[in-house]
Amino acid sequence: MAKIASRIAQLTGEGALAVFTQAKELEKAGRSIIHLELGEPDFHPAAPVVDALRAAVAEGRDRYVATRGIPPLRSAIADYLKRTRRLDVAAEQVLVAPGCKMALALAMMALIEPGDEVLYPDPSFPIYPSFTRGLGAKAVPYALREENKFQPDITEITAKITPKTRMLIFNSPNNPTGTVFTEAIIAQIAELAKKHDLWVVADEIYARILFTGEYKSIWALPGMAERTVIIDGFSKSFAMTGWRLGYAVAQKHVIDALDMLVLNTFTCTAEFSQVAAIEALRDSTNAVPAMVEEYRKRRDLFVEKLNRIPGFRCQSPDGAFYAWVNIEETGMPAEEVQRVLLEEAGVAGIAGAAFGAEGKNYLRFSLVSATHLLEDALERIQRVSSRWRAAVAR
């Protein structure tokens, strides 16, 4: 029998999707499930965005288009980054892709050689190490620990840099912890990148979902625009998950390399969705600030009440829409707590090991359900917490 390529065995899936599948099976059996496992906003795109899509389809905007993205969208993205992040980016430094994962994959394919080493945060989005291994490189984790408020330890990162280190990936605000890296940490990462001639992939998909302060991109620091690739998109900030729209921002020679990969894979991103994305970036109804404010309210409610439940401990996240919950005091493995919550309470969360070894004593909940559902979920969790209260009291 013909064999599957060995690189496939190096890839792993996403824990969130596995839990979602289990939860849907329970729903089919008649169970009531509150879904807090997927990072999918319960909002939908603003009406002008939907109207723009309808108009684009009606106008026949469904043909092949420029492989890098239609020029008006690339210009709009550059303007958007200037407006929201104070970045000086030219349209020629932007490439549009069908989703952030694809933009990330293109960047990694263009910049990583087999045998290279790639530094990535643990816990974090599981695709970082998975795709690194799939490219024949070595994924090297650096820890985000609770005692350090989930900020990276620069000393640890420095110790893990070798002559083979090619790239450093980070995600701020971070999935799953909700941590926003401090300006001091970002500056130290930049200095390491320059000293060791590293590429930096800055996953900024949650940059607009920020609860305090103004987002600071590593791109803006001296000497970093030339070695940074920003990955961003429309799924989280604009609630356009199923539209599959992402983009990469990098120097033109990097964009040229990504474009060659586009030519050899998916050809282009759908034109009608790109036209609608321009309207999303305008945000004429201020949908994004309203959504972020709602996430802030959900965070405050959920974290405060969750911390009253025996065995649970959660630091309030500074960004994104996740609660990263320490369950060590329950005396139970996170996987067992996940099972109890799903099967007995009807609350779907994710055991933290899905995001890396540092997550073994944690659960992640996505705060993407309406307030009344979050309150219901908290009540359900409180009821089943009797399973581990004895352990907490000891």
C-alpha positions as semicolon CSV with decimal commas, in nm:
position;residue;x (nm);y (nm);z (nm)
1;M;0,000;0,000;0,000
2;A;0,127;0,350;-0,088
3;K;0,239;0,543;0,220
4;I;0,124;0,874;0,361
5;A;0,405;1,130;0,385
6;S;0,586;1,109;0,720
7;R;0,533;1,481;0,790
8;I;0,165;1,414;0,859
9;A;0,259;1,209;1,164
10;Q;0,430;1,519;1,304
11;L;0,109;1,721;1,302
12;T;-0,143;1,742;1,584
13;G;-0,500;1,866;1,599
14;E;-0,674;2,117;1,822
15;G;-0,817;2,010;2,156
16;A;-1,100;2,260;2,124
17;L;-1,238;2,085;1,818
18;A;-1,221;1,743;1,987
19;V;-1,417;1,870;2,287
20;F;-1,664;2,042;2,056
21;T;-1,727;1,711;1,879
22;Q;-1,795;1,537;2,213
23;A;-2,024;1,818;2,319
24;K;-2,225;1,798;1,996
25;E;-2,271;1,423;2,042
26;L;-2,412;1,484;2,390
27;E;-2,647;1,747;2,245
28;K;-2,769;1,495;1,988
29;A;-2,855;1,268;2,280
30;G;-3,071;1,541;2,429
31;R;-2,828;1,697;2,675
32;S;-2,812;2,070;2,741
33;I;-2,456;2,190;2,674
34;I;-2,312;2,537;2,727
35;H;-2,029;2,578;2,476
36;L;-1,724;2,747;2,626
37;E;-1,468;2,548;2,431
38;L;-1,433;2,721;2,095
39;G;-1,274;3,061;2,043
40;E;-1,560;3,171;1,818
41;P;-1,739;3,498;1,899
42;D;-2,114;3,473;1,945
43;F;-2,142;3,803;1,758
44;H;-2,185;3,833;1,382
45;P;-2,038;4,087;1,141
46;A;-2,194;4,433;1,146
47;A;-2,481;4,494;0,901
48;P;-2,275;4,714;0,663
49;V;-2,025;4,429;0,623
50;V;-2,298;4,183;0,528
51;D;-2,451;4,440;0,291
52;A;-2,113;4,490;0,127
53;L;-2,079;4,116;0,071
54;R;-2,425;4,093;-0,088
55;A;-2,349;4,386;-0,316
56;A;-2,014;4,240;-0,418
57;V;-2,170;3,907;-0,514
58;A;-2,451;4,082;-0,703
59;E;-2,193;4,285;-0,892
60;G;-2,010;3,973;-1,005
61;R;-1,709;4,018;-0,780
62;D;-1,644;3,644;-0,787
63;R;-1,354;3,612;-1,031
64;Y;-0,985;3,535;-0,995
65;V;-0,807;3,832;-0,843
66;A;-0,454;3,935;-0,747
67;T;-0,275;3,659;-0,559
68;R;-0,166;3,900;-0,284
69;G;-0,514;4,036;-0,229
70;I;-0,709;4,309;-0,402
71;P;-0,522;4,643;-0,388
72;P;-0,803;4,835;-0,211
73;L;-0,803;4,585;0,077
74;R;-0,425;4,582;0,108
75;S;-0,430;4,961;0,127
76;A;-0,716;4,951;0,377
77;I;-0,522;4,710;0,600
78;A;-0,217;4,938;0,591
79;D;-0,437;5,234;0,689
80;Y;-0,607;5,031;0,961
81;L;-0,274;4,936;1,118
82;K;-0,169;5,299;1,112
83;R;-0,496;5,402;1,279
84;T;-0,518;5,131;1,543
85;R;-0,150;5,043;1,609
86;R;0,044;5,346;1,481
87;L;0,238;5,129;1,239
88;D;0,395;5,260;0,921
89;V;0,307;4,986;0,675
90;A;0,281;5,009;0,296
91;A;0,018;4,823;0,096
92;E;0,296;4,629;-0,079
93;Q;0,389;4,484;0,261
94;V;0,049;4,313;0,302
95;L;-0,066;3,976;0,172
96;V;-0,424;3,854;0,214
97;A;-0,494;3,486;0,278
98;P;-0,799;3,267;0,344
99;G;-0,762;3,272;0,723
100;C;-0,490;3,346;0,977
101;K;-0,380;2,984;0,987
102;M;-0,300;3,003;0,617
103;A;-0,113;3,332;0,661
104;L;0,083;3,172;0,946
105;A;0,153;2,859;0,741
106;L;0,278;3,065;0,447
107;A;0,513;3,263;0,670
108;M;0,652;2,951;0,834
109;M;0,697;2,772;0,501
110;A;0,880;3,073;0,361
111;L;1,115;3,125;0,655
112;I;1,186;2,788;0,820
113;E;1,429;2,525;0,693
114;P;1,436;2,158;0,800
115;G;1,657;2,128;1,107
116;D;1,590;2,483;1,225
117;E;1,469;2,552;1,577
118;V;1,160;2,761;1,649
119;L;1,085;2,914;1,989
120;Y;0,718;2,929;2,081
121;P;0,523;3,004;2,402
122;D;0,382;2,727;2,621
123;P;0,085;2,740;2,666
124;S;-0,022;2,872;2,328
125;F;-0,205;2,798;2,004
126;P;-0,119;2,431;1,933
127;I;-0,061;2,489;1,561
128;Y;0,270;2,669;1,632
129;P;0,461;2,355;1,737
130;S;0,256;2,126;1,516
131;F;0,335;2,303;1,189
132;T;0,695;2,360;1,295
133;R;0,740;1,985;1,325
134;G;0,558;1,932;0,997
135;L;0,821;2,145;0,826
136;G;1,099;1,927;0,965
137;A;1,207;2,182;1,225
138;K;1,233;2,151;1,604
139;A;0,971;2,324;1,820
140;V;1,129;2,463;2,138
141;P;0,886;2,586;2,406
142;Y;0,939;2,874;2,647
143;A;0,710;2,876;2,949
144;L;0,438;3,123;3,046
145;R;0,391;3,059;3,417
146;E;0,132;3,183;3,662
147;E;0,390;3,296;3,917
148;N;0,526;3,531;3,649
149;K;0,175;3,650;3,555
150;F;0,213;3,443;3,237
151;Q;0,482;3,676;3,102
152;P;0,775;3,501;2,931
153;D;1,103;3,463;3,117
154;I;1,365;3,631;2,898
155;T;1,643;3,445;3,080
156;E;1,482;3,114;2,984
157;I;1,439;3,221;2,622
158;T;1,800;3,336;2,604
159;A;1,923;3,002;2,739
160;K;1,727;2,815;2,472
161;I;1,868;3,006;2,175
162;T;2,122;2,800;1,980
163;P;2,299;2,846;1,645
164;K;2,004;2,658;1,491
165;T;1,737;2,895;1,625
166;R;1,567;3,060;1,330
167;M;1,239;3,204;1,456
168;L;1,058;3,318;1,767
169;I;0,678;3,315;1,775
170;F;0,463;3,496;2,025
171;N;0,095;3,578;2,061
172;S;-0,015;3,883;2,259
173;P;-0,283;3,896;2,388
174;N;-0,212;3,530;2,437
175;N;-0,441;3,238;2,369
176;P;-0,514;3,074;2,615
177;T;-0,397;3,292;2,908
178;G;-0,526;3,631;2,793
179;T;-0,190;3,781;2,887
180;V;-0,070;4,099;2,715
181;F;0,309;4,102;2,706
182;T;0,453;4,411;2,872
183;E;0,640;4,674;2,674
184;A;0,957;4,578;2,860
185;I;0,919;4,213;2,758
186;I;0,850;4,307;2,396
187;A;1,162;4,526;2,394
188;Q;1,372;4,241;2,535
189;I;1,240;3,998;2,275
190;A;1,331;4,253;2,008
191;E;1,686;4,281;2,139
192;L;1,725;3,903;2,138
193;A;1,594;3,883;1,782
194;K;1,840;4,144;1,661
195;K;2,133;3,997;1,852
196;H;2,075;3,643;1,723
197;D;1,936;3,738;1,380
198;L;1,597;3,576;1,436
199;W;1,271;3,609;1,253
200;V;0,983;3,711;1,479
201;V;0,629;3,602;1,402
202;A;0,394;3,827;1,599
203;D;0,047;3,675;1,610
204;E;-0,169;3,983;1,670
205;I;-0,509;3,830;1,604
206;Y;-0,638;3,952;1,944
207;A;-0,473;4,295;1,931
208;R;-0,805;4,481;1,921
209;I;-0,953;4,282;2,211
210;L;-0,763;4,471;2,476
211;F;-0,909;4,578;2,811
212;T;-0,648;4,830;2,922
213;G;-0,401;5,059;2,748
214;E;-0,300;5,080;2,384
215;Y;-0,163;4,788;2,186
216;K;0,212;4,801;2,123
217;S;0,341;4,602;1,827
218;I;0,698;4,476;1,814
219;W;0,703;4,590;1,450
220;A;0,729;4,952;1,565
221;L;1,052;4,903;1,763
222;P;1,384;5,006;1,602
223;G;1,521;4,745;1,365
224;M;1,220;4,514;1,398
225;A;1,011;4,592;1,088
226;E;1,276;4,421;0,877
227;R;1,261;4,092;1,071
228;T;0,897;4,076;1,187
229;V;0,598;3,909;1,027
230;I;0,263;4,017;1,171
231;I;-0,021;3,767;1,146
232;D;-0,371;3,909;1,187
233;G;-0,718;3,873;1,045
234;F;-1,089;3,923;1,075
235;S;-1,210;3,621;1,272
236;K;-1,186;3,754;1,627
237;S;-1,204;4,136;1,617
238;F;-1,472;4,145;1,349
239;A;-1,655;3,819;1,435
240;M;-1,593;3,681;1,084
241;T;-1,468;3,331;1,170
242;G;-1,631;3,145;0,882
243;W;-1,535;3,406;0,626
244;R;-1,173;3,281;0,638
245;L;-0,987;3,609;0,602
246;G;-0,640;3,668;0,738
247;Y;-0,330;3,855;0,636
248;A;0,045;3,872;0,681
249;V;0,246;4,192;0,707
250;A;0,618;4,182;0,630
251;Q;0,892;4,338;0,420
252;K;0,829;4,319;0,046
253;H;1,085;4,045;-0,021
254;V;0,909;3,828;0,237
255;I;0,571;3,906;0,081
256;D;0,719;3,808;-0,257
257;A;0,813;3,469;-0,109
258;L;0,467;3,423;0,041
259;D;0,314;3,517;-0,293
260;M;0,508;3,239;-0,466
261;L;0,355;2,995;-0,218
262;V;0,007;3,136;-0,290
263;L;0,064;3,078;-0,662
264;N;0,150;2,717;-0,587
265;T;-0,141;2,651;-0,353
266;F;-0,473;2,839;-0,334
267;T;-0,428;3,104;-0,611
268;C;-0,620;3,383;-0,437
269;T;-0,868;3,471;-0,164
270;A;-1,233;3,516;-0,267
271;E;-1,289;3,868;-0,400
272;F;-1,636;3,925;-0,256
273;S;-1,519;3,856;0,099
274;Q;-1,223;4,089;0,049
275;V;-1,457;4,367;-0,062
276;A;-1,665;4,317;0,252
277;A;-1,348;4,318;0,463
278;I;-1,281;4,676;0,357
279;E;-1,614;4,773;0,510
280;A;-1,529;4,577;0,825
281;L;-1,208;4,777;0,869
282;R;-1,404;5,102;0,845
283;D;-1,621;4,985;1,137
284;S;-1,873;5,259;1,064
285;T;-2,109;5,136;1,339
286;N;-1,834;5,106;1,604
287;A;-1,911;4,736;1,635
288;V;-1,560;4,646;1,753
289;P;-1,549;4,874;2,062
290;A;-1,900;4,762;2,157
291;M;-1,798;4,397;2,130
292;V;-1,483;4,451;2,336
293;E;-1,684;4,625;2,606
294;E;-1,919;4,328;2,619
295;Y;-1,621;4,093;2,656
296;R;-1,495;4,310;2,940
297;K;-1,828;4,270;3,123
298;R;-1,825;3,897;3,066
299;R;-1,468;3,870;3,190
300;D;-1,544;4,061;3,508
301;L;-1,853;3,854;3,582
302;F;-1,703;3,515;3,503
303;V;-1,365;3,556;3,671
304;E;-1,509;3,703;3,990
305;K;-1,766;3,427;4,036
306;L;-1,538;3,149;3,917
307;N;-1,283;3,243;4,184
308;R;-1,549;3,176;4,448
309;I;-1,579;2,812;4,342
310;P;-1,361;2,582;4,557
311;G;-1,054;2,454;4,376
312;F;-1,059;2,713;4,099
313;R;-0,821;3,008;4,062
314;C;-0,816;3,250;3,769
315;Q;-0,617;3,565;3,701
316;S;-0,818;3,831;3,521
317;P;-0,702;3,842;3,157
318;D;-0,588;4,171;3,003
319;G;-0,703;4,079;2,655
320;A;-0,865;3,820;2,424
321;F;-1,177;3,641;2,552
322;Y;-1,053;3,346;2,754
323;A;-1,043;3,247;3,120
324;W;-0,734;3,040;3,204
325;V;-0,822;2,858;3,523
326;N;-0,590;2,681;3,764
327;I;-0,765;2,367;3,895
328;E;-0,471;2,212;4,083
329;E;-0,643;2,248;4,421
330;T;-0,928;2,022;4,310
331;G;-0,687;1,730;4,346
332;M;-0,807;1,600;4,009
333;P;-0,632;1,592;3,670
334;A;-0,754;1,867;3,439
335;E;-0,878;1,605;3,194
336;E;-1,101;1,458;3,463
337;V;-1,236;1,799;3,561
338;Q;-1,305;1,863;3,193
339;R;-1,494;1,533;3,171
340;V;-1,700;1,600;3,483
341;L;-1,793;1,947;3,366
342;L;-1,897;1,823;3,023
343;E;-2,073;1,499;3,112
344;E;-2,226;1,592;3,448
345;A;-2,264;1,971;3,433
346;G;-2,309;2,019;3,059
347;V;-2,031;2,281;3,041
348;A;-1,771;2,241;2,767
349;G;-1,420;2,366;2,849
350;I;-1,076;2,247;2,746
351;A;-0,810;2,078;2,957
352;G;-0,503;2,298;2,939
353;A;-0,258;2,033;2,816
354;A;-0,413;2,089;2,473
355;F;-0,211;2,413;2,470
356;G;0,116;2,267;2,592
357;A;0,277;2,091;2,888
358;E;0,259;2,404;3,102
359;G;-0,120;2,382;3,085
360;K;-0,151;2,047;3,264
361;N;-0,319;2,201;3,572
362;Y;-0,549;2,439;3,388
363;L;-0,876;2,462;3,201
364;R;-0,961;2,715;2,933
365;F;-1,307;2,864;2,901
366;S;-1,402;3,087;2,610
367;L;-1,613;3,383;2,716
368;V;-1,801;3,387;2,389
369;S;-2,147;3,305;2,519
370;A;-2,410;3,553;2,632
371;T;-2,408;3,666;2,995
372;H;-2,706;3,454;3,096
373;L;-2,533;3,145;2,960
374;L;-2,214;3,226;3,148
375;E;-2,416;3,266;3,467
376;D;-2,585;2,933;3,403
377;A;-2,246;2,771;3,339
378;L;-2,113;2,907;3,668
379;E;-2,412;2,767;3,856
380;R;-2,361;2,427;3,695
381;I;-1,989;2,428;3,780
382;Q;-2,071;2,525;4,138
383;R;-2,309;2,229;4,169
384;V;-2,062;1,966;4,049
385;S;-1,775;2,115;4,249
386;S;-1,894;1,892;4,534
387;R;-1,693;1,622;4,357
388;W;-1,368;1,783;4,468
389;R;-1,459;2,002;4,769
390;A;-1,327;1,744;5,011
391;A;-0,987;1,759;4,846
392;V;-0,986;2,140;4,865
393;A;-1,071;2,133;5,237
394;R;-0,776;1,910;5,322
